[in-house]
Amino acid sequence: MRCEGVGGYFWNSFAIVIPAVLISTAVGALNGYALTKWRFKGSELVFALMLFGCFIPFQVVLLPMAQTLGWLGLSSSRAGLILVHVVFGIAFTTLFFRNFYVGIPNELVSAAKLDGAGFFRIFWRILLPVSAPIIVVSVIWQFTQIWNDFLFGVAFSAHDTQPVTVALNNLVNTSTGVREYNADMAAAMIAALPTLVVYVLAGKYFVRGLTAGSVKG
């Protein structure tokens, strides 16, 4: 496999990253909203457990996750990798959105409830329009985490569903004869390009989003 063969794996990564980012961000936003504006008995415990999920080492869950994907019939598939990244990303996106929504006055939600607005209507009309900064944070975080992942990619993918990070590792480590450093470097640049573009174009919004909910007005 030489540099020309990395292209297919590059698009594999996009096919995995885009749906995983969108789903984990959407679920994290709803979780953060529910845990701050629709408190229920045990909501603090639920948040604590989800927060604990941010600190679970990936290696600990490789075997149970492989068994789960096997039961679901998603082994060695893009859908399986998407599910894995969504499950692990929800803890972080929930934390981001929960901390951001804490700074939004509860009176806005209470007034909407009095007017007869329901759960999703309040989220769509009140919370979502002011969520742009934290959505950017969530998208950038998830995009870079998933794009740069190697462990899950090598553990849960087959040859034709491997992300570009796994393909890059295979390219470098399977070279025979004279090593073609130019091809290796070109492949590395291709693999790194999307995250570089994301941070160059949206890096300043990432910092603004992280600090947007840090002070409760």
N, C-alpha and C positions, 0 to 999 in steps of 0.2 A: 504494500500500500504506500503510495507516494502522495505528494501534496494534492495532486488532482483528485485523489480519492477522498479527501477530507470534506469536500463540498456536500455530499449526501448526509454526512453526520452533522454538519453545520446546520442543515435544515431540520434534522432530527431534533436538535437542541431547541430550535425555535418552536417546533411542533409540541414539545414538552413544556417549555417555559411559558408560552403565552397563555394557554388555558389554565395552567397551575397558578400563575400570578393572578389572573382574573378571578378565579374561583376562591382562592385563599383570601384575597383582598375583600371580595364581596362578603364572604362568611365572617371574616374578622370585623368588618364594619357593623354587620348585624349583631354579632356577639357583643361588641363594645357598646353599642346602643342599648341592647337589652340589659346589660350588666350595670349601666349607669342611669338610664331613664325609666326602666321598667323593672325595678328591683323586685326580687321574689325571695322567698325563704330559701336560704342556702346559696344565694347568689355570690356571697363573698367566698364561700368554700369552692364553688365552681371556678371562680376566677383564680383562687390560689392553686387549684389543681392544674389549670391551664398554664399559669405562670410557671409551675414546676416543670411543665413540658418543655419550656425553653432551655432547661438545663440537663435534659436527658441526653447522654452521649449516643450518637448515631449507632455506634457499634453494638450497643446493648439490645437494640431492637431488630437487628438484621435477620435473625432466625425467626422470631415470631412474625415479622413483616413478610418474610418469604412464605411462611405457612399460610398467612392470610391471603396473599396474592394467589397462591395455589388454590385455595378454597373458592376464591372468586373467579378463577379462570383467567387471571390477568398476568400470569407469570411471563416474563421476558417480552412485555408489550409496552408501547408508549403509554397506553391508558394506565397500566400498573405504575409506571414511574410518575405519571401525573398525580395519581392518588397518593403515592408516598409523599411527594413534595407538598401537596395540599394539606395532608394530615400534619406534617411537621411545621408547615408555615402558619397554620391557624393560630397556634399559641402566640407567635410573635405579632401577627396582624391584630389579634384581639387585644394584646397589650398596648399596641400603638393607638388603636381607636378608643379603647377604654380610657386611657390617660388623656386623650384629646377631648373626648366628650364630657369628661368630668368638669372641664372649664366652661361648658355651655350652660347658661342658667336653666334650672329646672322649671322656672316659671313659664318659659316658652312652651315646654311640653305640657305642663298643667293646663295652660290656657287653651292649647289645641285639644286636649282631652275634653275640656268643658264644652268646646264647640262641636264635639262629636267625632273628632278625628280618631282613627284607629292606629294600630301599631305601625303598619307599613306606610300609611298616609303621612303620619308624623315624620317618619324616617325620610321619606321621599321629598317632602315639602320643606322641612325645617332643618334636619340634621345633614342630609346629603349636600345641599347647596353650600354649606360652610365647611365641608370636609376636604376641599381640594388640597390643602397643604399636607394633611396626613395621608391622603390617598397617594400623593407623590412619594412620600416616605415609604409607604407600604410597597408600592410598585417597584421602587428602586431597590429596596432591601431584598424583596423576594426575587426579583430578576437576577441580581448579582449572586445571591445564594444558590439559586437553582442552576444558573448558567455555569457557575464555577464548580458545581458538585462533581465529585469523582466517585466517592464511595458507593452511593446509591446507584449511580450509572453503571458501574462495573459489576455490582452485585445483582441487579434486577433487570438487566437488559440482555438481549441476544445480539448477535453480530449485526443484524440489519436495523436494530432499534437503538444502538449505542449513541449517546450524546457525543459532542465533539471533544470533550475533555478526555473521554476514554479512547477515542480514535487517535487523538494526539499522543497519548501515552503509548499506544500500540505502535504508532508510526516511529516514534523515537527509539523504542526498545526492541523493535524487530528489524532494524536496519542491518543489512549484511554487507560484507566487503567494505569499501570505502564509504565512510559516513557522509551523507549529503547534508551538511549543515545549513546550506542555503534553503533546501526544501523544509528542513525541520523548523527553521526560523520563520519561514513564510507561513507554515501551518500554525505555528504559535501565535503569530500576529493575527491570522484569520480568527483563531479561537478567542483572542483577547479583544478584538475590535468592538463587538457589541457593548461590552461593559464599559470600555473606554468612552464610547460615544454617549452612553447613558449618563455617565458621570460628568462629561464635559458639558453636555446640554442641560442637565437637570441637577447638577451637584449643589448649586446654590439653593435650589428649592428644597433639597433634602435637609439642609441645615435649618432653613426657615421653618419647615414642617416639624422638625424635632423640637424646636423651641416655641412653636405656636401655642401648644397647650401646657407649657411649663408654668405659666403664671395664671392663676384663676382671678378673673377680674371681678 
